[in-house]
Amino acid sequence: MHPLLSKLESAHDLAGMNTADLTRLAAEIRDTLCNLLAERTAHFASNLGVVELCLALHSVFDFRKDRLIWDTGHQIYPHKLVTGRYRDFDTIRTIGGLMGYPNPHESAYDLFMTGHAGCSVSTAMGLRSGDLLRGEDQRHAVAVIGDGAFPSGIVFE
């Protein structure tokens, strides 16, 4: 049913895909999200809205060494799908299943369990500052933050 998505073992597998493949993959991700919506409630609008963003980020950066921070984690589902968790995705938000948020116990692509809304920017800045102090100037820290987190005071500091 999802020939491209079912073959992804990690986001590194995106490297060999052309634009047509990535477009088909985006459709498969949306189909997977909509199928899950039929079974349980979750944060779906934010997930549907970041599919191409997720694919672009994972196509440009190597988050095995770079860092990706999803603010609050409400939009993490496409990321989980492209980082090798497709086979277990139907367990998301169930007892013993995948978490609905980042979880480093599930994948090395999840840096930490997300905290309060608005923490992504300061976390990414702290990680980047630490990298520069250690001389790791080729390492990137990327924050994905949505409109629900922008009212947080920490975002503006």
Secondary structure by P-SEA (a helix, b strand, c coil): ccccccccccccccccccaaaaaaaaaaaaaaaaaaaaccccccaaaaacaaaaaaaaaccccccbbbbccccccaaaaaaaacccccccccccccccccccccccccccccccccccaaaaaaaaaaaaaaaaccccbbbbbbbcccccccccccc
